[in-house]
């Protein structure tokens, strides 16, 4: 792209980034999407990847494939490390490679990550639920716990700590995760092991709040708690996690007493922290940051003093908007419409107004809660609504069909087709974290690697192997000949 069209840079490939890019498909602009992953993630379904219902490809299609027919958009892989608002430049890095991209308009939709409330060391033994790596690691940890318990029980060892699963955080993600682990243990795996009884596994949901699903209100929160307990989930409220290690965690209850839970598998689903880019933008504009790192924006989603920069989704602090996908989608579409309108000389839009389409959370098969306006629904009706809404927002017809088939297998039957787990999934993240430069330490800097020194020797070896393989076949010398 070398023309002098209006340059739009979009940071992030989540709901905000993707829908903002697609909303500009008919505009006379050049769009560059910069994202640190090569896929668009449907984050609300991560827990189904972690519990073996869906594959990662069904909820995270390649961004390039999604945008392949949009000729005014290109995609760059890289993590944005700097935004220079005065020079209107974005700097990104991947494996030691730096790229600087200039813009005329900027949409920042970098989302949010997991918050451990100042205890970031908890992450080593309690992964969050924010990306595909998290989900695959948790899949390995969950299924791996059952495998280790089988080995331990076969040797006569106590395996209670391996068959105890703790989910921290009773929001939608935590509730959905706890419900699916309970179904996995009590229903899906009940015939698969010989030395252990998976139906005896403990699933504990812990939260410092006084109720389950606070954003859904007291009535639906109480209903969700009751349904979880029917599944066998132990719901522990008013309890704050104070320490966490490889073998378990410590909780402090509201009345001051402390309790230790021995559990190898812990899942952290409590709290979010906005992208560090929020602070970077705040330092340059003077915009305020809240405790979660969200940046205060103007009513039209722009930054103070920079009408060319829009911030959308989980990164913004405006009118107490929730951190849900619809806020990112609607905000990105609003920003795209404003950019297009400016180029066409149209008057500015009215301030951004969020339209709440409702909230839903699945507890288990045939059990869910839904809140749409003043309507409160539970049970099978809410569950069917949840299926329909999530099916609509899965990207791509192929992914919708395969997701529907996997749901049928998992919810109507007992099978889960995505139970593959490897040691790499479980330990890869922590191994990379121990490298000073992360994955960059495993590759050569650009331009420094010269393969020509060994090329001749390798070529001779490969040619010799190929010649011997051909000779063995032609001479019929493979195997042992048997004479009649």
CORHU-V262186 format. One record per residue. OMEGA is omega in radians with two decimals (* if undefined). NEAR is the number of other C-alpha atoms within 8 Angstrom. Layout:
# CORHU-V262186
omega->{OMEGA	OMEGA}
near->{NEAR	NEAR}
This chain:
# CORHU-V262186
omega->{-3.06	3.13	-3.09	3.08	3.10	-3.06	3.11	3.05	3.11	3.14	3.13	3.14	3.08	-3.11	-3.14	-3.12	-3.09	-3.10	3.05	3.11	-3.12	3.13	3.14	-3.02	-3.14	-3.12	-3.13	-3.08	2.97	-3.06	3.01	3.06	3.11	-3.10	-3.11	3.00	-3.12	-3.05	2.99	-3.03	2.99	-2.96	-3.11	-3.12	3.13	-3.09	3.11	2.98	-3.11	-3.09	2.96	-3.13	-3.09	3.02	-3.13	-3.13	-3.12	3.13	-3.12	3.12	3.12	-3.13	3.14	3.13	-3.13	-3.07	-3.02	-3.11	3.13	-2.97	-3.11	-3.12	3.00	-3.04	3.07	3.05	3.11	3.06	-3.12	-3.12	-3.13	3.02	3.11	-3.05	-3.13	3.14	-3.11	3.14	3.09	3.13	3.14	-3.12	2.96	3.12	3.08	3.12	3.14	3.09	3.09	-3.09	3.12	-3.12	2.94	3.02	-3.07	3.02	-3.13	-3.12	-3.02	3.02	-3.08	3.09	-3.13	3.06	3.07	3.07	3.10	3.13	-3.05	3.12	3.07	-3.03	-3.10	-3.07	3.12	-3.12	3.05	-3.12	-3.06	-3.13	-3.10	3.11	3.10	-3.08	-3.14	3.08	3.13	3.07	3.12	-3.14	-3.09	-3.13	3.10	3.12	3.10	3.14	3.12	3.10	3.10	3.12	-3.12	-3.14	3.11	3.14	3.09	-3.10	3.05	-3.07	-3.11	-3.12	3.10	-3.13	3.03	-3.10	-3.09	3.06	-3.13	-3.13	-3.09	2.97	-3.12	-3.12	-3.13	3.13	-3.13	3.14	-3.14	3.13	-3.11	3.08	3.10	3.10	3.13	-3.08	-3.00	-3.03	-3.02	-3.00	-2.94	3.14	-2.95	-3.06	-3.09	-3.07	-3.13	3.03	-3.07	-3.14	3.09	-3.13	3.08	3.01	-3.05	3.09	-3.03	3.06	3.10	3.13	-3.12	-3.14	3.05	3.10	-3.14	-3.13	-3.12	-3.14	-3.05	-3.06	-3.14	3.09	3.12	3.13	3.12	3.12	3.14	-3.13	3.09	-3.13	3.04	3.12	-3.09	3.12	3.05	-3.12	-3.12	-3.10	-3.11	-3.13	-3.11	3.09	-3.09	3.08	-3.04	3.11	-3.05	-3.03	-3.12	-3.13	3.09	3.13	3.03	-3.11	-3.08	-3.14	3.07	-3.13	3.14	-3.11	3.11	3.05	3.09	-3.10	3.11	-3.07	3.08	3.11	-3.11	3.14	-3.07	3.00	3.08	3.11	-3.11	3.13	3.08	3.10	3.09	3.12	3.12	3.12	3.14	3.14	-3.10	-3.05	-3.06	3.11	-3.10	3.04	3.06	-3.04	-3.14	3.11	3.11	-3.05	3.08	-3.12	3.06	3.13	3.10	3.07	3.09	3.10	3.10	3.12	-3.12	-3.12	3.14	-3.09	3.09	3.06	-3.05	3.01	-3.02	-3.08	-2.96	3.01	-3.08	3.03	3.09	-3.14	-3.14	3.11	-3.12	-3.06	-3.08	3.09	3.13	-3.12	-3.10	3.11	3.14	3.10	3.10	-3.13	3.13	3.13	3.12	3.11	3.14	3.14	3.12	3.14	-3.13	3.09	3.14	3.09	-3.12	3.10	2.97	3.13	-3.12	3.10	-3.10	3.06	-3.08	3.14	3.09	-3.14	-3.13	3.04	3.11	3.13	3.06	3.13	3.14	3.13	3.09	3.02	-3.11	3.13	-3.14	-3.05	3.11	-3.11	3.09	-3.10	3.07	3.03	-3.03	-3.14	3.11	3.13	3.11	3.07	3.13	3.13	-3.10	-3.11	-3.12	3.10	3.14	-3.03	2.98	-3.06	3.04	-3.13	-3.14	-3.12	3.10	-3.12	-3.11	3.09	3.13	3.12	3.12	3.07	3.13	3.14	-3.05	-3.04	3.12	3.06	3.14	-3.05	3.01	-2.97	-3.06	-3.11	3.14	3.12	-3.12	3.08	3.14	3.11	-3.05	-2.97	-3.07	-3.10	-3.12	3.10	3.11	-3.12	-3.13	3.05	-3.07	-3.13	-3.13	-3.10	-3.14	3.13	-3.07	-3.13	3.12	3.05	-3.12	3.03	-3.06	-3.05	3.13	-3.08	-3.01	-3.08	-3.09	-3.03	-3.10	-3.14	-3.14	-3.14	3.14	-3.13	-3.14	3.13	3.13	3.12	-3.13	-3.13	3.13	3.11	3.13	-3.13	-3.14	3.14	-3.09	-3.12	3.13	-3.08	3.12	3.13	-3.12	3.12	3.12	-3.11	-3.13	*}
near->{3	3	4	4	7	10	12	13	15	15	14	15	17	12	12	16	17	11	11	15	13	9	10	11	10	5	6	6	10	11	12	12	15	16	14	10	8	9	10	14	12	11	8	6	8	14	12	10	15	12	12	13	13	12	9	8	7	12	16	10	13	9	11	10	7	10	10	7	5	8	7	8	12	10	10	8	10	11	10	13	8	9	11	8	8	4	5	10	11	12	12	13	12	11	7	8	8	8	7	8	8	9	12	10	11	12	16	12	17	13	11	10	9	12	10	10	6	5	6	8	5	11	10	7	10	10	12	10	13	10	9	9	8	11	14	13	13	12	15	14	10	10	10	10	12	11	8	9	12	12	9	11	12	8	6	6	7	7	9	9	11	13	14	14	15	12	15	13	15	15	11	10	12	15	17	13	10	13	13	12	11	13	11	10	12	12	10	11	10	11	6	5	10	7	8	8	9	12	8	7	12	10	14	13	16	14	14	10	9	7	10	13	13	10	4	10	8	8	7	12	13	10	9	13	10	8	10	14	10	7	9	9	14	10	10	9	11	10	13	10	10	8	8	10	8	6	8	14	13	12	13	12	11	7	4	6	7	8	8	8	8	10	15	12	14	13	13	13	14	13	9	9	11	13	12	7	9	13	10	10	10	12	8	7	9	7	12	7	13	9	5	8	13	15	14	12	14	8	8	10	12	13	14	10	5	8	8	8	11	12	13	15	16	15	16	11	12	8	4	5	8	6	7	8	9	8	14	14	13	9	14	15	11	9	13	12	10	10	9	10	11	10	7	6	6	7	6	7	6	5	6	9	4	8	4	6	7	8	8	11	11	13	14	10	8	8	13	17	16	14	12	9	7	5	6	9	9	13	10	9	8	14	15	9	9	13	8	8	8	8	10	8	6	11	10	8	6	6	12	13	8	9	11	9	8	12	10	9	11	11	8	7	7	9	7	11	8	9	9	6	10	7	8	6	12	12	9	9	9	8	8	9	8	7	9	6	6	10	9	10	9	6	7	8	8	7	4	6	7	5	6	6	6	7	8	8	7	8	8	8	8	8	8	8	8	8	8	8	8	8	8	10	9	7	6	6	8	6	4	5	4	4	3	2}
